[in-house]
């Protein structure tokens, strides 16, 4: 893009998103409000480009500069000497997908040479409106100018000469042909409706307007465009054209601006992450592109917040270390979109772990939930959609969830949310016991046993309950009295955890000998991962008596 005069020029890409909340009243005409389309940058009855980029009378497009009602604003500037990035290669066409595009450092004809590009998005009543504009280095001859609004983040890498990003259905291309030097104004908006496997785009024209003057607007006032009929101040005071018009001044038809009511075409919910202004070699859409200026416009970002919820009352169980068992529960994901843009859609992936920190070493399951809108977007707040994981009833112990949003055509996927730990409390346990005959299993508790023939063998049996199948063991104690007092003899069946429970929750002590006298047992369940230890069982007495015999 080498200037004939060899002047050092600044090419600025000024892109931002503006949101103007005007209440519930219908939006005004696109060309009069909320931003004027009148062929200049000076505000009169409404806002204009100077409103957005001038502060205290000084041109400033930095991200921190105030300007109109802009809610976000980005500015990419490139100080150029003799060369700048231009399109190159036969694949750099509007009708081909972005990976076919290529660029390099070079020059273009002066009439195709872009200097400044800018764009804005407003909310006006219930309508979403795009505004766009730019200026050229020279006004001689016929030329073409275009504005792309991409949903993807399209970027040019000058070191490789390649573009990153891809077209998506509902990308918008605004075209205007500068015939007779630009004195006849025309504009059309094309919508990408399909992208073939080979990268060819299909378009439909959604709006157009033309006029034999420097202003054009269609009947519904949903698309409008204007150029400057006479000399007018430029947006950038340092603007300089080929004809050496005084600095800071646009010569006739050097400036172009337009507007498109997105909502009129059911496009108000689209989010456009990047913006590009272009020229091409001829008015045909199959012609090779020439110059471009582009940058970030309205990055669509979705945020995800998650909570562990009880099924019964939706109580938040995140970070709860005492969740009762059994509690059916699930993970809830709330995905929030960009203000003024459609609510995120698609799915959320949930992952469940048997630990407190979402460590993959204790990964249990991956599950999916579909988003549904719970809060609609407004001009200042993003829409919110909810997805729920399938219900589960975790056993006692440590657990955690995390989740990620998988993205849709507007919003990129998120990473995983923060880990959500919770602990299901151990279940209180109970124990019941009886003294049994080791062979027949008969209950001998509180019985008098005949010891005439010698000691009688007995065992103690314990049944443990806790609402979930218990494991672990029971510690029995055998006493030489009927009241379970004193130290007694501890019986763990030789195991550190106690006499083991079987699948029915029953443990059996070792064999003990009952002689003449009184004896007793009690027992304690030692607990496991799921069940708390029990209280000591009731005392079980038994006695041995020498029975009288008759000769």
C-alpha positions as CSV (number, residue, x, y, z in Angstrom):
1,X,0.0,0.0,0.0
2,X,2.7,2.4,-1.1
3,X,1.6,6.1,-1.3
4,X,2.6,7.9,-4.5
5,X,3.7,10.9,-2.4
6,X,5.8,8.7,-0.1
7,X,4.2,10.4,2.9
8,X,4.4,8.8,6.3
9,X,0.8,7.9,7.2
10,X,-0.9,6.4,10.2
11,X,-3.4,3.7,9.5
12,X,-5.8,3.4,12.4
13,X,-8.3,0.7,13.0
14,X,-10.8,2.0,15.4
15,X,-13.3,-0.6,16.5
16,X,-15.6,-0.6,19.5
17,X,-18.9,-1.7,20.9
18,X,-21.3,0.9,22.1
19,X,-24.5,0.2,24.0
20,X,-27.1,3.0,24.3
21,X,-30.1,2.0,26.5
22,X,-33.1,4.1,25.4
23,X,-35.7,2.3,27.4
24,X,-38.6,0.5,25.8
25,X,-39.4,3.0,23.1
26,X,-39.0,1.9,19.5
27,X,-35.7,2.5,17.9
28,X,-35.4,5.7,15.8
29,X,-34.4,5.7,12.1
30,X,-31.0,4.1,11.5
31,X,-29.6,7.2,9.8
32,X,-30.7,9.7,12.6
33,X,-30.3,7.8,15.8
34,X,-28.5,6.7,17.9
35,X,-25.6,7.8,15.5
36,X,-26.0,10.1,12.6
37,X,-25.4,8.9,9.0
38,X,-25.0,12.3,7.3
39,X,-21.7,12.2,5.5
40,X,-19.5,13.7,8.2
41,X,-18.1,12.9,11.7
42,X,-19.5,15.9,13.5
43,X,-22.4,15.5,16.0
44,X,-25.5,17.6,15.5
45,X,-28.8,16.3,16.8
46,X,-27.4,12.9,17.8
47,X,-24.1,11.2,18.4
48,X,-21.5,11.0,15.6
49,X,-18.0,9.6,15.3
50,X,-16.4,12.6,17.0
51,X,-18.6,11.9,20.0
52,X,-17.1,8.5,20.4
53,X,-13.4,9.4,19.8
54,X,-13.0,13.0,21.0
55,X,-12.5,14.0,24.6
56,X,-12.1,17.6,25.5
57,X,-11.7,18.4,21.8
58,X,-8.8,16.0,21.4
59,X,-8.9,12.9,19.2
60,X,-8.3,9.8,21.3
61,X,-9.2,6.2,20.5
62,X,-7.5,4.6,23.5
63,X,-9.4,2.0,25.5
64,X,-9.5,4.3,28.5
65,X,-10.8,7.4,26.7
66,X,-14.4,8.4,27.3
67,X,-16.5,8.6,24.2
68,X,-20.3,8.7,23.8
69,X,-22.0,5.7,25.3
70,X,-19.4,3.2,24.5
71,X,-19.3,0.3,26.9
72,X,-16.2,-1.3,25.5
73,X,-13.6,0.0,23.0
74,X,-10.5,-1.3,21.3
75,X,-8.1,0.6,19.1
76,X,-5.3,-0.9,16.9
77,X,-2.9,1.6,15.4
78,X,-0.1,1.0,13.0
79,X,2.5,3.7,12.2
80,X,3.5,3.0,8.6
81,X,6.3,4.3,6.4
82,X,6.1,3.2,2.8
83,X,4.5,-0.2,3.1
84,X,1.7,-1.9,5.0
85,X,-0.2,-5.2,4.9
86,X,-2.3,-5.8,1.8
87,X,-4.1,-8.9,0.4
88,X,-2.2,-11.1,-2.0
89,X,-2.8,-14.4,-3.8
90,X,-5.7,-15.6,-5.9
91,X,-7.5,-17.1,-2.9
92,X,-8.0,-13.7,-1.2
93,X,-11.7,-13.3,-2.2
94,X,-14.9,-12.5,-0.4
95,X,-16.4,-15.7,-1.7
96,X,-13.7,-18.0,-0.1
97,X,-13.2,-19.0,3.5
98,X,-10.6,-17.1,5.5
99,X,-7.9,-19.8,5.5
100,X,-7.6,-19.2,1.7
101,X,-6.7,-15.5,2.3
102,X,-3.2,-14.3,2.3
103,X,-1.4,-11.0,2.8
104,X,2.0,-9.3,2.6
105,X,3.8,-6.0,2.9
106,X,3.1,-4.1,-0.3
107,X,1.2,-1.4,-2.1
108,X,-2.2,-1.0,-3.9
109,X,-3.6,1.6,-6.3
110,X,-4.2,4.9,-4.4
111,X,-8.0,4.7,-4.9
112,X,-8.0,1.3,-3.1
113,X,-5.7,2.5,-0.3
114,X,-7.5,2.6,3.1
115,X,-6.5,5.0,5.8
116,X,-8.9,4.7,8.7
117,X,-11.7,2.2,9.6
118,X,-14.2,2.4,12.5
119,X,-17.3,0.6,13.6
120,X,-19.8,0.7,16.5
121,X,-22.7,-1.4,17.9
122,X,-25.6,0.2,19.7
123,X,-28.7,-1.0,21.5
124,X,-31.6,1.4,20.6
125,X,-34.8,0.4,22.2
126,X,-35.2,-3.2,21.3
127,X,-33.0,-3.0,18.2
128,X,-29.3,-3.8,17.7
129,X,-27.7,-1.5,15.2
130,X,-24.2,-1.7,13.5
131,X,-22.5,1.4,12.3
132,X,-19.3,1.4,10.2
133,X,-17.2,3.9,8.4
134,X,-13.8,4.7,6.9
135,X,-11.8,6.8,4.6
136,X,-9.5,6.5,1.6
137,X,-6.2,7.9,0.5
138,X,-7.5,9.0,-3.0
139,X,-10.9,9.6,-4.5
140,X,-10.1,9.2,-8.3
141,X,-11.9,6.5,-10.3
142,X,-14.3,3.8,-9.5
143,X,-13.6,1.7,-6.4
144,X,-15.2,-0.7,-4.0
145,X,-15.3,-0.7,-0.2
146,X,-16.5,-3.5,2.1
147,X,-16.9,-4.2,5.8
148,X,-16.8,-7.7,7.2
149,X,-18.3,-8.5,10.6
150,X,-17.0,-11.9,11.7
151,X,-18.3,-14.0,14.5
152,X,-14.8,-15.7,14.8
153,X,-11.7,-13.9,15.9
154,X,-10.1,-13.2,12.5
155,X,-6.5,-12.0,12.7
156,X,-3.7,-11.4,10.2
157,X,-0.2,-12.6,11.0
158,X,2.3,-10.5,9.1
159,X,5.2,-12.8,9.8
160,X,3.6,-15.7,8.0
161,X,1.3,-13.7,5.6
162,X,-1.7,-15.9,6.8
163,X,-5.0,-15.2,8.4
164,X,-6.4,-17.2,11.3
165,X,-10.1,-17.8,12.0
166,X,-12.9,-19.1,9.9
167,X,-16.2,-17.8,8.4
168,X,-19.4,-18.8,10.1
169,X,-23.0,-18.8,8.9
170,X,-24.5,-15.3,9.7
171,X,-21.2,-13.4,9.1
172,X,-22.1,-10.1,7.5
173,X,-20.5,-8.4,4.5
174,X,-21.4,-4.8,3.8
175,X,-20.5,-3.6,0.2
176,X,-20.5,-0.2,-1.5
177,X,-19.3,0.6,-5.0
178,X,-17.8,4.0,-5.6
179,X,-19.0,4.7,-9.1
180,X,-18.3,8.1,-10.8
181,X,-15.6,8.7,-8.2
182,X,-18.1,7.9,-5.4
183,X,-20.7,10.6,-6.1
184,X,-23.4,7.9,-6.5
185,X,-24.0,6.1,-3.2
186,X,-25.1,2.5,-2.9
187,X,-24.9,-0.1,-0.2
188,X,-25.9,-3.7,0.3
189,X,-25.7,-6.2,3.2
190,X,-24.9,-9.8,2.4
191,X,-25.4,-12.7,4.9
192,X,-23.3,-15.8,4.8
193,X,-25.8,-18.7,4.6
194,X,-23.6,-21.7,3.9
195,X,-19.9,-22.7,3.7
196,X,-19.0,-25.7,1.5
197,X,-16.4,-28.3,2.4
198,X,-14.1,-26.7,-0.2
199,X,-14.4,-23.3,1.4
200,X,-16.9,-21.6,-1.0
201,X,-19.4,-19.2,0.7
202,X,-23.0,-18.8,-0.2
203,X,-24.6,-15.4,0.3
204,X,-28.1,-13.9,0.4
205,X,-28.7,-10.2,0.2
206,X,-30.7,-9.0,3.2
207,X,-30.9,-5.3,2.5
208,X,-29.8,-2.7,-0.1
209,X,-30.2,0.9,-0.9
210,X,-28.9,3.2,-3.7
211,X,-29.3,6.8,-4.8
212,X,-28.1,9.3,-7.3
213,X,-26.7,11.4,-4.5
214,X,-24.2,11.0,-1.7
215,X,-26.9,9.6,0.7
216,X,-28.9,6.4,0.3
217,X,-31.4,4.7,2.6
218,X,-34.0,2.0,2.0
219,X,-37.7,2.5,2.7
220,X,-37.8,0.7,6.1
221,X,-34.7,2.7,7.1
222,X,-32.9,-0.6,8.0
223,X,-29.8,0.1,5.9
224,X,-28.3,3.5,5.1
225,X,-25.1,4.9,3.7
226,X,-23.5,8.3,3.0
227,X,-20.4,9.9,1.7
228,X,-19.3,13.5,2.1
229,X,-20.5,15.7,-0.7
230,X,-18.1,18.5,0.2
231,X,-15.0,19.2,2.2
232,X,-15.5,18.3,5.9
233,X,-13.3,17.8,8.9
234,X,-11.8,14.3,9.2
235,X,-12.1,12.1,12.2
236,X,-8.3,12.0,12.7
237,X,-6.9,15.5,12.6
238,X,-3.7,14.0,11.1
239,X,-5.5,12.5,8.1
240,X,-3.8,13.5,4.9
241,X,-5.0,12.5,1.4
242,X,-3.2,12.1,-1.9
243,X,-4.3,15.5,-3.3
244,X,-2.7,17.4,-0.4
245,X,-6.0,18.7,1.0
246,X,-5.2,20.5,4.2
247,X,-4.4,18.0,7.0
248,X,-7.4,17.0,9.1
249,X,-9.8,17.5,6.1
250,X,-11.7,15.1,4.0
251,X,-12.0,16.0,0.3
252,X,-15.4,15.2,-1.3
253,X,-16.3,11.5,-1.2
254,X,-13.2,10.4,0.7
255,X,-15.3,9.5,3.7
256,X,-17.9,6.7,3.8
257,X,-20.3,5.6,6.6
258,X,-23.3,3.4,7.0
259,X,-25.6,1.6,9.3
260,X,-27.5,-1.7,9.5
261,X,-30.4,-2.6,11.8
262,X,-29.5,-6.2,12.8
263,X,-32.7,-6.8,14.6
264,X,-34.7,-6.1,11.5
265,X,-33.2,-9.3,10.0
266,X,-33.3,-11.4,13.2
267,X,-29.5,-10.9,13.7
268,X,-29.6,-8.9,16.9
269,X,-28.5,-12.0,18.9
270,X,-25.3,-12.4,16.9
271,X,-21.9,-11.4,18.3
272,X,-19.1,-10.2,16.1
273,X,-15.7,-10.8,17.5
274,X,-13.8,-9.0,14.8
275,X,-14.2,-6.5,12.0
276,X,-12.4,-5.8,8.7
277,X,-12.6,-3.0,6.2
278,X,-11.5,-4.0,2.6
279,X,-11.2,-2.9,-1.0
280,X,-11.0,-5.1,-4.0
281,X,-9.9,-4.9,-7.7
282,X,-13.4,-4.7,-9.1
283,X,-17.0,-4.6,-8.1
284,X,-17.4,-8.4,-8.7
285,X,-17.6,-10.4,-5.5
286,X,-15.3,-12.9,-7.1
287,X,-12.5,-10.3,-7.6
288,X,-9.3,-10.5,-5.7
289,X,-9.2,-8.3,-2.6
290,X,-6.7,-5.4,-2.3
291,X,-6.3,-3.5,0.9
292,X,-7.5,-4.3,4.4
293,X,-7.6,-2.7,7.9
294,X,-9.0,-4.9,10.7
295,X,-9.0,-5.8,14.3
296,X,-11.1,-6.9,17.3
297,X,-14.6,-5.7,17.5
298,X,-16.9,-7.4,20.0
299,X,-15.4,-10.5,21.5
300,X,-18.1,-12.9,22.7
301,X,-17.1,-14.3,26.0
302,X,-19.1,-16.8,28.1
303,X,-18.5,-17.3,31.8
304,X,-19.4,-20.4,33.8
305,X,-20.3,-20.7,37.5
306,X,-21.1,-24.0,39.1
307,X,-22.7,-25.2,42.3
308,X,-23.4,-28.6,43.8
309,X,-27.2,-28.6,44.6
310,X,-29.5,-30.9,46.6
311,X,-32.2,-32.4,44.4
312,X,-34.9,-31.9,47.0
313,X,-34.6,-28.2,47.7
314,X,-31.8,-26.9,45.5
315,X,-29.7,-26.1,48.6
316,X,-26.1,-25.2,47.7
317,X,-23.9,-28.1,49.0
318,X,-20.6,-26.7,47.6
319,X,-17.9,-26.7,50.3
320,X,-20.3,-28.4,52.7
321,X,-18.3,-31.0,54.8
322,X,-21.4,-32.5,56.4
323,X,-23.8,-33.5,53.7
324,X,-26.2,-36.1,55.1
325,X,-26.4,-39.5,53.6
326,X,-28.4,-40.4,51.5
327,X,-28.8,-37.1,49.7
328,X,-29.6,-37.1,46.0
329,X,-27.7,-34.2,44.4
330,X,-26.4,-32.8,41.1
331,X,-24.1,-30.2,39.7
332,X,-25.6,-26.9,38.3
333,X,-23.8,-24.9,35.7
334,X,-24.8,-21.3,34.9
335,X,-23.3,-20.0,31.7
336,X,-23.6,-16.2,31.1
337,X,-23.2,-14.5,27.7
338,X,-22.3,-11.1,26.4
339,X,-24.7,-8.1,27.1
340,X,-27.0,-7.5,24.2
341,X,-26.2,-10.8,22.5
342,X,-28.1,-14.0,22.4
343,X,-27.8,-16.3,25.5
344,X,-25.3,-19.2,25.1
345,X,-26.6,-22.5,23.8
346,X,-25.2,-26.0,23.6
347,X,-23.9,-28.3,26.3
348,X,-21.9,-28.4,29.5
349,X,-19.5,-31.3,30.4
350,X,-19.5,-32.3,34.1
351,X,-16.9,-34.4,35.8
352,X,-17.3,-36.1,39.2
353,X,-14.5,-37.2,41.5
354,X,-14.1,-39.1,44.7
355,X,-11.8,-36.5,46.2
356,X,-11.9,-32.8,47.2
357,X,-9.7,-31.3,44.5
358,X,-10.9,-32.8,41.2
359,X,-7.7,-34.9,41.0
360,X,-7.9,-37.2,38.0
361,X,-6.5,-40.0,40.1
362,X,-10.0,-40.4,41.6
363,X,-12.0,-39.6,38.5
364,X,-15.4,-41.3,38.6
365,X,-17.6,-40.1,35.7
366,X,-18.0,-37.6,32.9
367,X,-21.6,-36.5,32.2
368,X,-23.3,-34.0,29.9
369,X,-26.2,-31.4,30.4
370,X,-28.0,-29.3,27.8
371,X,-28.3,-25.5,28.4
372,X,-31.7,-23.8,28.7
373,X,-32.2,-20.1,29.1
374,X,-33.2,-18.9,32.6
375,X,-32.5,-15.1,32.2
376,X,-32.8,-13.2,28.9
377,X,-30.0,-10.8,27.9
378,X,-30.4,-7.0,28.1
379,X,-28.4,-4.1,26.8
380,X,-26.2,-4.1,30.0
381,X,-26.4,-7.8,31.2
382,X,-25.7,-11.0,29.5
383,X,-28.3,-13.8,29.2
384,X,-27.9,-16.8,31.5
385,X,-28.5,-20.4,30.6
386,X,-28.6,-23.4,33.0
387,X,-27.4,-27.0,32.6
388,X,-27.7,-29.8,35.2
389,X,-25.7,-32.9,35.6
390,X,-27.6,-36.2,36.1
391,X,-28.6,-36.9,39.7
392,X,-26.5,-39.1,41.9
393,X,-26.4,-40.1,45.6
394,X,-22.8,-40.3,46.7
395,X,-21.6,-42.5,49.5
396,X,-20.1,-40.9,52.6
397,X,-16.7,-39.4,51.9
398,X,-15.0,-36.6,50.0
399,X,-16.2,-35.7,46.5
400,X,-16.1,-32.9,44.0
401,X,-17.4,-31.6,40.6
402,X,-16.2,-29.3,38.0
403,X,-17.7,-28.4,34.6
404,X,-16.9,-26.7,31.3
405,X,-19.0,-25.0,28.6
406,X,-18.5,-26.5,25.2
407,X,-19.3,-23.4,23.2
408,X,-21.6,-22.7,20.3
409,X,-21.5,-20.7,17.0
410,X,-21.3,-17.4,18.9
411,X,-19.3,-18.3,22.0
412,X,-16.0,-20.2,22.3
413,X,-15.7,-23.0,24.8
414,X,-14.6,-22.2,28.4
415,X,-12.1,-24.0,30.5
416,X,-13.2,-26.1,33.5
417,X,-14.8,-24.1,36.4
418,X,-13.3,-24.0,39.8
419,X,-13.4,-27.3,41.7
420,X,-16.5,-27.7,43.9
421,X,-15.7,-29.9,46.9
422,X,-18.1,-31.4,49.4
423,X,-18.1,-34.3,51.8
424,X,-20.9,-36.7,52.6
425,X,-20.9,-37.3,56.3
426,X,-20.4,-40.8,57.8
427,X,-23.7,-42.5,58.8
428,X,-24.4,-43.2,62.5
429,X,-24.3,-46.9,63.2
430,X,-26.1,-49.2,65.6
431,X,-25.1,-52.6,67.0
432,X,-27.2,-55.5,68.5
433,X,-25.7,-58.6,70.0
434,X,-26.5,-62.0,71.5
435,X,-24.6,-64.9,73.0
436,X,-24.9,-67.9,70.7
437,X,-24.2,-71.6,70.6
438,X,-21.3,-71.8,68.1
439,X,-22.8,-74.9,66.5
440,X,-26.6,-74.4,66.5
441,X,-26.6,-70.6,66.7
442,X,-29.2,-70.7,69.5
443,X,-29.5,-67.6,71.6
444,X,-28.0,-68.3,75.0
445,X,-28.2,-64.7,76.4
446,X,-29.5,-64.7,80.0
447,X,-29.5,-68.5,80.0
448,X,-28.2,-70.8,82.7
449,X,-25.9,-73.4,81.1
450,X,-25.3,-76.9,82.5
451,X,-21.6,-77.1,83.3
452,X,-21.7,-80.6,85.0
453,X,-19.8,-82.1,82.1
454,X,-17.3,-79.3,81.9
455,X,-17.1,-75.8,80.4
456,X,-19.7,-74.8,77.7
457,X,-18.4,-73.1,74.5
458,X,-20.2,-69.9,73.4
459,X,-19.6,-67.0,71.0
460,X,-21.0,-63.5,70.8
461,X,-22.7,-62.4,67.6
462,X,-23.1,-58.7,66.6
463,X,-25.3,-57.3,63.8
464,X,-24.3,-53.8,62.6
465,X,-26.6,-51.4,60.8
466,X,-25.9,-47.9,59.4
467,X,-28.2,-47.3,56.4
468,X,-25.5,-48.5,54.0
469,X,-23.7,-51.9,53.9
470,X,-21.1,-51.7,56.7
471,X,-17.6,-53.1,56.5
472,X,-14.8,-53.3,59.0
473,X,-14.9,-55.1,62.3
474,X,-16.3,-55.4,65.8
475,X,-14.4,-55.5,69.1
476,X,-16.0,-57.9,71.7
477,X,-15.2,-57.9,75.4
478,X,-15.7,-60.9,77.7
479,X,-16.3,-60.3,81.4
480,X,-16.1,-62.5,84.5
481,X,-19.2,-60.9,85.9
482,X,-22.8,-60.3,84.8
483,X,-22.6,-56.5,84.5
484,X,-19.8,-55.9,81.9
485,X,-17.8,-54.0,84.5
486,X,-14.0,-54.1,85.0
487,X,-11.4,-54.6,82.4
488,X,-12.6,-57.8,80.8
489,X,-10.9,-59.7,78.0
490,X,-10.8,-58.0,74.6
491,X,-11.5,-60.2,71.6
492,X,-10.6,-58.8,68.1
493,X,-10.3,-62.2,66.6
494,X,-6.6,-61.5,66.3
495,X,-7.2,-58.7,63.8
496,X,-6.3,-55.0,64.3
497,X,-9.7,-53.9,63.0
498,X,-11.7,-56.3,65.0
499,X,-13.7,-59.4,64.2
500,X,-14.7,-58.9,60.5
501,X,-18.3,-58.3,59.4
502,X,-19.7,-60.5,56.7
503,X,-21.8,-59.4,53.8
504,X,-24.9,-59.3,56.0
505,X,-23.2,-57.0,58.5
506,X,-22.7,-59.8,61.2
507,X,-19.5,-60.4,63.1
508,X,-18.8,-63.4,65.4
509,X,-16.4,-63.4,68.3
510,X,-13.9,-66.1,69.1
511,X,-15.0,-69.0,71.3
512,X,-15.2,-68.5,75.0
513,X,-15.7,-71.1,77.8
514,X,-18.5,-70.8,80.4
515,X,-17.8,-72.5,83.7
516,X,-19.7,-72.4,86.9
517,X,-20.3,-68.7,87.6
518,X,-21.7,-65.6,85.9
519,X,-20.2,-64.0,82.8
520,X,-21.2,-61.3,80.2
521,X,-20.3,-59.8,76.8
522,X,-20.6,-56.5,75.1
523,X,-19.4,-55.2,71.7
524,X,-18.5,-52.1,69.8
525,X,-18.4,-51.6,66.0
526,X,-15.2,-49.8,65.0
527,X,-16.7,-48.0,61.9
528,X,-15.5,-47.7,58.3
529,X,-15.3,-45.1,55.5
530,X,-19.1,-44.9,55.4
531,X,-20.3,-45.7,58.9
532,X,-19.4,-44.1,62.2
533,X,-18.3,-46.3,65.1
534,X,-21.2,-47.5,67.2
535,X,-21.9,-47.0,70.9
536,X,-21.2,-50.0,73.2
537,X,-23.9,-52.6,72.9
538,X,-26.1,-53.6,75.8
539,X,-24.6,-56.0,78.3
540,X,-25.3,-59.7,77.7
541,X,-25.1,-61.9,80.7
542,X,-24.9,-65.7,80.9
543,X,-24.3,-68.1,83.8
544,X,-22.9,-71.6,84.3
545,X,-24.5,-73.9,87.0
546,X,-23.7,-77.4,88.1
547,X,-27.1,-79.1,87.6
548,X,-28.2,-81.6,90.3
549,X,-28.3,-85.2,89.4
550,X,-30.1,-88.2,91.0
551,X,-28.6,-91.5,91.6
